[in-house]
Amino acid sequence: MAEAAEIQQTVLGNVRDQQEMLVDAFAARDEFVAPFVKAFQAAPVSRVVFLGSGTSFNVSVLAASLFSRVVKVEGVAPYPTEFTHHGAGLDPANTDPSSIVVVGVSQSGTSISTCEALRYAKQRGYRTLALTGDTKSRISTIADTVLPLLVGLELTGPETKGYTASIFSVYLWAFATARAVGAIGAAEAEAAIAEAGDLAAQFDTVLKEAEEWYDRNRGGLLHSSRINILGYGIGYGTMLEGVLKVAEMLRVPTIGNLLEEHVHGPTMALKFDHATLIIGSDEAEFERMVNIRDAISEHAPGVHVISCRDFDGADERDLVFSAKVSTYLAPLLYAVPFHFLAAKGGKDVYIDTNVNPVPIRFGHYQD
């Protein structure tokens, strides 16, 4: 019976079913954190290259930012094919190969671009690791170290639980590694890790608030002729995730941009029926973000800020989570409203988000 129930998964059901996954992953974190830290410490590290395609690319962008800022080691996230064929993300100097750690992120473990990039990295003498939901998949036969992505089964095409589980994993990696290499103190690392556990335990509240935000803004969002998604800093990867999920499930024209760059040209195409969703990361750009929000609202009122930080002028269009988590943990929350907009919005306009209307199977190995 359980097997039949799993086959009937929907994307919306997977979005709603995340708290138990996170609680279980936090309890079992030694399975994927300790091996990562051990592999990282095997030799001095000059650079960490995160590789992934689709949802896993968005995770990689966030991971690179976390490692640069928390672990104090250069983190980069080139597209896998650019890494393999054009050297993107690599130091042109003859850096000791053993000092470069390459992490392939692939929930299925079958992404052709990521597998081939990891194979190329291994041939170059770099240390290779893989984060995957299938530890017997093709990527697991390539990587030196395999880390389990504790997401459980996600049988739908668009990955939502997988994104959440992946950024939860890289957050825990970053703070455990930072402690191990002395980039931060033990007390700071332990507090950051404990905060992740606390958030996992109350993630149903996050889901409830995000779904309520979608429900009260449903009319305007679903009648938008274009959706603009803006982010900055640690929220940039979430912006990419929002664009991907809304485009593949709601299937309306969707563009993403860095907050500041959006006002250098793209606003010239702004129309009254456009929706603009801004990820309000609690960083240096926050006040600038509020000013841009207000300016855009004068021309197209469907502007929505998604944040953990309270601000003057917030209204029903905005989603200010009651969970006031730290800057680096907040991305765990910020993708959720985009997943509801994509999955529930798709359902509300009669799109079967489990069905790929263009079933081109070039992206993954099929064996």
Residue pairs with C-beta under 8 A, 6 or more apart in sequence:
6 153
6 155
7 155
9 153
9 154
9 155
9 156
10 156
10 343
10 353
10 354
11 156
11 157
11 158
11 160
11 249
11 339
11 342
11 343
11 346
11 353
11 354
12 340
12 343
12 344
12 347
12 353
14 154
14 156
14 160
14 161
15 160
15 161
15 207
15 336
15 339
15 340
15 343
15 344
16 207
16 211
17 161
18 160
18 161
18 164
18 203
18 207
18 336
19 200
19 201
19 203
19 204
19 207
21 150
21 151
21 152
21 161
21 164
21 165
22 164
22 165
22 168
22 199
22 200
22 203
23 200
23 201
23 203
24 150
25 150
25 151
25 165
25 168
25 169
25 200
26 168
26 172
26 196
26 197
26 200
28 150
29 172
29 193
31 147
31 148
31 150
32 131
32 147
32 148
32 149
32 150
32 169
32 172
32 173
33 169
33 172
33 173
33 176
34 176
35 145
35 147
36 129
36 145
36 147
36 173
36 176
36 177
37 173
37 176
37 177
37 180
39 101
39 127
39 129
39 144
39 145
40 101
40 177
40 180
40 181
41 180
41 181
42 127
43 98
43 99
43 127
44 99
45 73
45 99
45 100
45 101
46 73
46 74
46 91
46 95
46 96
46 99
46 100
47 73
47 74
47 75
47 76
47 91
47 95
47 99
47 100
47 101
48 63
48 64
48 67
48 71
48 73
48 74
48 75
48 76
48 100
48 101
48 102
48 103
49 75
49 76
49 77
49 78
49 83
49 89
49 90
49 100
49 101
49 102
49 103
49 121
49 126
50 59
50 60
50 61
50 63
50 64
50 67
50 75
50 76
50 77
50 103
50 105
50 170
51 60
51 77
51 78
51 80
51 83
51 102
51 103
51 104
51 105
51 114
51 117
51 118
51 121
52 58
52 59
52 60
52 77
52 80
52 104
52 105
52 106
52 111
52 114
53 79
53 80
53 106
53 111
53 113
53 114
53 363
54 111
54 159
54 244
54 363
55 107
55 159
55 162
55 163
55 166
55 241
55 244
56 105
56 106
56 107
56 111
56 114
56 166
57 77
57 79
57 240
58 163
58 237
58 238
58 240
58 241
58 244
59 105
59 163
59 166
59 167
59 170
59 237
60 77
60 103
60 105
60 237
61 77
61 236
61 237
61 240
62 167
62 170
62 234
62 236
62 237
62 238
62 331
63 75
63 77
63 103
63 105
63 167
63 170
63 173
63 174
64 75
64 76
64 77
65 75
65 233
65 234
65 236
65 237
66 75
66 170
66 171
66 174
66 234
66 328
67 73
67 74
67 75
67 174
67 177
68 74
68 75
69 234
69 328
70 174
70 175
70 178
70 183
70 184
70 328
71 174
71 177
71 178
71 181
71 183
72 178
72 183
73 181
73 183
76 89
77 89
78 88
78 89
79 88
79 113
80 104
80 111
80 113
80 114
80 116
80 117
81 113
81 117
82 88
82 89
83 89
83 90
83 117
83 120
83 121
84 113
84 116
84 117
84 120
90 100
97 124
97 125
97 126
98 125
98 126
98 127
100 121
100 126
100 127
101 126
101 127
101 128
101 129
102 117
102 118
102 121
102 126
102 127
102 128
102 129
103 128
103 129
103 130
103 131
104 114
104 115
104 117
104 118
104 128
104 129
104 130
104 131
104 132
104 139
104 142
104 143
105 114
105 130
105 131
105 132
105 166
106 114
106 115
106 130
106 131
106 132
106 137
106 139
107 132
107 133
107 134
107 149
107 151
107 154
107 159
107 162
107 166
108 132
108 133
108 134
108 137
108 364
109 115
109 130
109 132
109 133
109 134
109 135
109 136
109 137
109 138
109 139
109 140
110 134
110 137
110 138
110 139
110 364
110 365
110 366
111 139
111 363
111 364
112 362
112 363
112 364
112 365
113 363
114 139
115 138
115 139
115 142
115 365
118 128
118 130
118 139
118 142
118 143
119 142
121 128
122 128
122 142
122 143
122 144
127 144
127 145
128 142
128 143
128 144
128 145
129 143
129 144
129 145
129 146
129 147
130 139
130 140
130 142
130 143
130 145
130 146
130 147
131 147
131 149
131 166
131 169
131 170
132 139
132 140
132 146
132 147
132 148
132 149
133 148
133 149
133 151
133 154
133 162
133 165
134 140
135 146
135 148
138 365
138 367
139 146
140 146
147 169
149 162
149 165
149 166
149 169
150 165
150 169
151 161
151 162
151 165
151 166
152 161
154 160
154 161
154 162
156 353
156 354
157 353
157 354
157 355
157 356
158 245
158 248
158 249
158 342
158 343
158 353
160 245
160 335
160 339
160 343
163 241
163 335
163 339
164 332
164 335
164 336
167 237
167 331
167 332
167 335
168 196
168 200
168 332
171 196
171 328
171 329
171 332
172 193
172 196
174 328
175 184
175 189
175 192
175 193
176 189
176 193
177 183
178 184
178 189
179 185
179 186
179 188
179 189
179 190
192 326
192 328
192 329
195 325
195 326
195 329
196 329
196 332
199 206
199 323
199 325
199 329
199 332
199 333
202 323
205 322
205 323
206 321
206 323
206 333
206 336
207 336
209 319
209 321
209 322
210 319
210 333
210 336
210 337
210 339
210 340
211 340
211 344
213 304
213 306
213 318
213 319
213 337
213 340
214 221
214 337
214 340
214 341
214 344
214 345
216 316
217 304
217 316
217 317
218 345
218 348
220 275
220 302
220 317
221 227
221 275
221 302
221 341
221 345
222 250
222 345
222 348
222 349
223 273
224 252
224 273
224 274
224 275
224 302
225 252
225 253
225 271
225 273
225 274
226 252
226 253
226 254
226 255
226 271
226 273
226 274
226 275
227 246
227 250
227 252
227 253
227 254
227 255
227 274
227 275
227 276
227 277
228 254
228 255
228 256
228 257
228 262
228 266
228 270
228 274
228 275
228 276
228 277
229 239
229 242
229 243
229 246
229 254
229 255
229 256
229 257
229 276
229 277
229 278
229 279
229 338
230 239
230 256
230 257
230 258
230 259
230 262
230 276
230 277
230 278
230 279
230 292
231 237
231 238
231 239
231 240
231 242
231 256
231 258
231 259
231 278
231 279
231 281
232 258
232 259
232 260
232 279
232 281
232 283
232 285
232 289
233 281
233 283
233 284
233 285
233 327
234 281
234 283
234 327
234 328
234 330
234 331
235 279
235 280
235 281
235 330
235 331
235 334
236 258
237 331
238 279
238 331
238 334
238 335
238 338
239 256
239 257
239 258
239 279
240 256
241 335
241 338
242 256
242 277
242 279
242 335
242 338
243 254
243 255
243 256
245 335
245 338
245 339
245 341
245 342
245 343
246 252
246 254
246 338
246 341
246 342
246 345
247 254
248 342
249 342
249 343
249 345
249 346
249 351
249 353
250 341
250 342
250 345
250 346
250 349
250 351
251 346
251 351
255 266
257 266
259 278
259 285
259 288
259 289
259 292
260 285
260 288
262 292
263 292
263 295
267 296
270 296
270 299
270 300
271 300
272 299
272 300
272 301
273 300
273 302
274 300
274 302
275 300
275 302
275 303
275 304
276 293
276 296
276 300
276 302
276 303
276 304
277 303
277 304
277 306
277 337
277 338
277 341
278 289
278 292
278 293
278 303
278 304
278 305
278 306
279 306
279 307
279 334
280 286
280 289
280 290
280 305
280 306
280 307
280 308
280 309
280 311
281 307
281 327
281 330
281 334
282 307
282 308
282 309
282 327
282 330
283 327
286 309
286 311
289 305
290 305
290 311
290 312
290 313
293 303
293 305
294 313
296 303
297 303
301 317
302 317
303 317
304 317
304 318
304 319
305 311
305 314
305 317
305 318
305 319
305 320
306 318
306 319
306 334
306 337
307 318
307 319
307 320
307 321
308 320
308 321
308 323
308 324
308 325
308 330
308 333
309 320
309 324
310 320
311 320
314 320
319 337
321 333
323 333
325 332
325 333
342 353
343 353
346 352
346 353
347 353
